[in-house]
Amino acid sequence: MKVIVKSPGRVNLIGEHTDYNGGYVLPCAINLSINLNFKYFSNESFVTSDLGYSMIFNTAEKYKKSENHWENYVLGVVNELKLLKGDVENFHCEIKSSLPSGAGISSSSALVCGLIAGISTLNNIELNNEQIIKLSRNVEHKYIGVLGGIMDQFTILNAKKDKAILLNCDNIESKYIDLNLKEYELLLLDTNVKHNLVNTEYNTRVKECKKALEIINKQVGKNYSNLSMVSIDDLIKSKEILNDKIYRRALYVLNENQRTVESADLLEKGNLSQFGKLMYRSHYGLKNNYEVSCRELDYLVEISQKYDDVLGARMMGGGFGGCTINLLKREFTNKFIEIIQKQYKLNYKLDLGVIIAKPEEGLKIIK
Ligand code: GLA
């Protein structure tokens, strides 16, 4: 049997670092993907990637962490499937990707979801989307060491063409939002500053938010189950005992959550220019209060503000590098790319990657 899986990347329109705080996010899957071609293979498993990686192992072996970071995605998926369902047959998997890695467009979740979908199909293991999300999160938390939320996996599995998903990450209720961008489009500018969430402050932010929640609950005598639910009044009441840094983290999360709900409403009403303004506010919150941006991302956002044809821009994803997402007039895109690539190269001696992101369907399995 042969199985082909097409696992897309995602963009997030707004609602950054809110998922692990039980808040709202507004992502969609895009037209770039990781494609995985699976087939049974006797005796041993063989995985190759067009990024130059390859590995040989046996699914019957006991799990052992690999020195090679990339291999842990595959070994983690196989081990989690074995823990869930017993044996997993050996397989051959050829991976081809049009998704740049480390750009904040979720190449790791696309890979993990693609591996889970492919290997489970090959082994007749039936998993629903909820189980795939849970498994995928386990892999990223336990084997990769990033304490990420569920935005990426949920989007990869549930996305629809030309729609964004307003997802409540607390109760997992979701609503599709029509993305009618009219004469505008979404442009990603890739700083080519490679972030490594494991080695950065991502996990620290997760812990800071947990801490903020504990302190606020104690101070106001309530039992909020996550930070996004805290009222602004209760945050202000706790300001004195939260240190300035933790207070700013929490303030950012509450504001961003509010912006995300407002954005979904604005997009439904077709009010793109107001939505663009919220994108900028999101960026400055991420920069000043949440402190997950970097100078290259800030530079790209600042330049974009000089042009009326750009309605909004902000850093996207975990941060510390990766992409900005820009909402701009289609007829201005080429000119804008030309200007900004030149300026960026001059200032940072780095090439600026460009991707026009089109909202696409989620993961597909072809047998
Ligand atoms: C990464 C994580 C997501 C989310 C974003 C920030 O992409 O994988 O779960 O937390 O960062 O919004």
Residues whose N, C-alpha, C, O or C-beta is under 5 A from the ligand:
A	BS01	GLA	G15 E16 H17 T18 D19 G148 G149 I150 M151 D152 G317 G318
